[in-house]
Amino acid sequence: MNSTFETIALIGKFKKPEITVPLLKLAEYLAKKGHQILIDQLTASQIVAETYSTLPLEEIAQRADLAIVIGGDGTMLNIARKLVSYDVPLIGINQGRLGFLTDLSLDNMFEILNEILAGQFETEERMLLSAQVSRAGISKFNSLAFNDVVLHRGVSSGMIELEVRIDGEYMNTLRSDGLIIATPTGSTAYALSAGGPILFPSLNLIALVPVCPHTLSNRPIVVGADANIEINMRSSVNVGINCDSHAYFDLEQTDHIVIKRHPQTARLLHSINHSYYRMLREKLGWGEFP
């Protein structure tokens, strides 16, 4: 057994009974190899796993040497945000649609896990963002984002208006349906649909991508990871902010938003044969004849 990963946590997509069979097979496989197995309490509530220890995610984060997540990218985003402060490396097994983050499949998981547990893996550091909303100098909202922070209009048909500053310097005033501030991880999510660039995941960069801007010259811009992004709201009718489509907050006029790089990174483990470009070809259909 590779002692680096003596204790392994298994975390599955919540309220998805179809994870039961692969998760229990995975637990049995790892236990036979001599690893101690911990199963997230919410995951365990969906399956019969009396053989294995079950703990709340916060306790698992303090004890696990490795966390294996079975689900889609949304599940991985959620777990990464919660475990980032504990520096627990993550492996994703895809049971969702695209699987940009959960790159193992149910078909190859045992083969690749065997390699990783034997020490044959690559470690990839992924940056996160922190977002804070202040109102009259008082903090009203704080959240982390692995993919993106999005300012968006709600049911109103009107555009939102906001002022953007980078490191204290005025950049522009944007009228649009929204603004996406994305990490390299999030560059293949909503930002890509809005016309943003794909950023190689190990780069330390932040993309600002307007959503349906009023002025077509308002184009995506990429800034360094250490940039301090400030946004001052200039309109507030049905405008909200969300982080990874998970944490939401309703904004008001004159709210002040600060978005910057989170000091800690998420660690993803991949097979030594993992290729980001091959993954893009597979997920996006690149190189295929119509």
N, C-alpha and C positions, 0 to 999 in steps of 0.2 A: 504493500500500500504506500502511496505517496503521502508522507506525513504532512505535507504542506496543506492538504485538504482533508484533514482528519474528520472534521465535522462539517457535514453538508446539509444545507437547508433546501427543502423543496417547496416551491410556491406555485400555485396554480391559479388560473383565471377564475375569478369569483362567480359563483352561480352558473357554472358550466359543467354539468355532470359528465360530459364526454371526456374530461381530463382524468377521470377516475382510473381507467384501465392503464393508460400510459404512465401515470404518476406512480401507481402501485408497482408496476413492472420495473420502473426506474428505481424505486426505493428498494425493491428486492435485489436488483442487480448491484446497487451500491453497497447494501448491507453485506452481501456475499463477498464483496471485495474488502470488507473490514472497516468501512466508514461508518461513523455514527450519523444517524439520520434524524433530522428535525423537520417537522412539517408545520407550516404556518397554521395557526388556529382557525382562521377563516377557511383555508383550504381544507383542513381536516373535517370541518363541519359538513362538507359536501360528500365525504367518502368515509368508508369504514377503514380506519387506519390504526387500530388499537395496538398493533405491534410496535409502533413508532412513537417517539416523544412528540407532543404537540405543544407549541408555545405561541404567545402573541408575537407579532412581527418585531416589536421593539426588543424583546428578549432574545429572539433568534439573531438579530443584528449584532448583539454583543457576544454571541457564542459561536456563530458560524464562520468557518474559514472560506466558504464558497456558497453561493446561492444559485440554484438552478430554477429558472422561471419557465413554466409551461403555459403558453397562451399566445396572444398577439402582441403587437408593438405597444398597444395601450396598456397592457398589463406590465410590460417591461418598463415603460415610462413611469408608471405609478410606483413600482418597487424601487427603481433607481433613485427617485426623489427621496424615498423614505430611508434608503440604506446608504446614501452618499456620505453622510456624516460618519459612518462607521467603517468606511473603506473596505466593504465586502465586495470581492470580485463577483461578476455576474456572467452566467451563461444563459442564453435564451433558446428555447425549443419552440418552434413556430407551430401554433395551432389556430392561427388567425388567417388573414387574407394575404397581405403583402409580405410581412416579415423582414423589414429592413434591419431591425434590431435583433429579432429572434431568428438567427440564421441556421440553426440546426433544424432538421426535420425529424418527424417520428420514425422515418425509415432509416436514417443514418445516425441517430442519437447515440446508440451503444458503441458503434465503431469510433465515432469522433470523441465521445467522452472517455473511452479507453485510452486514446492518445493523449488527451488533455490531462487526465489523472496520472499518466505516466510522465508528465512534464513536457510533453510536446505541444506547446501552445504559444500563441502570441497574445500580448496584452495591449489593449487599446484604451487610451485615456480619452474620455469624452467630457467636454465642458458643459456646465449648466449655467443658467441665468438666474439672478434674483431680481424680483420686481417689488417696488414699494410705492404705495400711493399715499400722499400726504394731503391733508385738507386743513387750511388755515394753520399750517405748521405742525399738525398732529397726525401721526401715522395712523392710517385707517385700514391698510391692507398690505400683507406681506406674503410672498409665495415664491417657490422655486419653479423653474421650468427647464425641462430637458430638451424639449423640442422648440417651443416658441412662446413668446408673450404676444397676445393679439389684442389690439384695440379695435372695436367693431361697433357699428351701429346696430340697433335692435330693430324693432318693428317700424320705426320711423322711416319714411321714404327719403328724408333729406340726408345730405352728406354730413360727415363730421368734420370739424376743423380743429387742427392742433398745430402747435409750434414745437419744432424739434431743435434741440441743441446737443452738440457733441463736445464733451470736455469743456463745457461752458461757452462754446462759440455757437452763435446762431447759424443753423444750417438752412432751414426752410420752414414755411408755413404750408401745411398740406391740407387740401380739401379732397376727401375720398370717402369710400365706404369703410375704410379701415387701414390699419398699419400692422404689419407682422414684423416682429423682431425675433429672428431665428438663429439658433446655433447651427453649426455644421450638421449635427444630427437632424435638426428640424428642417434643413434645407430641402429634404426630399418629401416633406409633408405639405402642409397648407401653403408654405412659401413657394413651393414648386408649381402648385396649381395657379398661383397668382403671378407667375412669370419670373420668379426669382431664380438665381443661379444655384447649381448643385455645388456644394462645398465638400471637399474631401474631409472625412470625419475627424481626422487627427489634427486638422488645422485649427489654430486659435483665432477665429474670426467671428464676426457677428454680421448678419445680413438684415438690412432694413428694407422691407418690400411693401410698397403701397398697394392697397386693394382697390382696383377701379378708380384711379385718381382722376380728378376733374381736368387737370392739365397733363397732357400726355408726356410732357417733358419731365414729369416727376417719375423717375426710374428707380429701380432697386440700387442700393449702394451698400458696399461691404466695408466695414471698419474693423479696426483691430480689437482683439478680445479685451484689452484693458480700457477701452473707451467707456466713458461715463455718459450714458444716454439719458437726457432729460426731455420730458414731454410736458408741455403746458396745454391744458384743454382750453379751447376757444369756443366750443359749443358742447352742450351736454344733454341734449334731448335723446333719451334712450340709447346712451352710449355706455358700453361696458368694457371691462378688461378681463381676459382669461389667460390662464397659464396651462399649457398642454391640454386645453379643453377640459380642464379638471376643476381648477379653483376660479370662481367668478366673483366679480365685484362691480356694482353700478357706479359709474363716474358722474361727477357733477362739474359744472363750469368752474374754472379756476383750480381744479385739482392738479396737483403736481406729481408726476410719475418719474421715478428714477429706475433705470434698468442697467444692470452691470453684471459682469462675470461673477459667478459664485466662486469662492476661494477653493472649494474642493471639487474633484472630478469623479466621475463614475468610471469604474474599470470593467471593461468587457473582455472576456476571454474568447479567443477564436482558435480554430484548427490552424496549424502551420500552413495549410494549403488554402486558407481563406483568401479570397480575392474580392475586394470591393467593386472592381470594375466588372467582374463576372456576375456579381450580385446585381449590379445595375442592369446589365444586359438581360438577366433572367426576369427581374421584376418589372422593368420598363419596356421590355420587348425590343431592345436595341439590336440592330443587325438583322432583323427579320424582314423578309420580303413581304409586301402587302398582299 
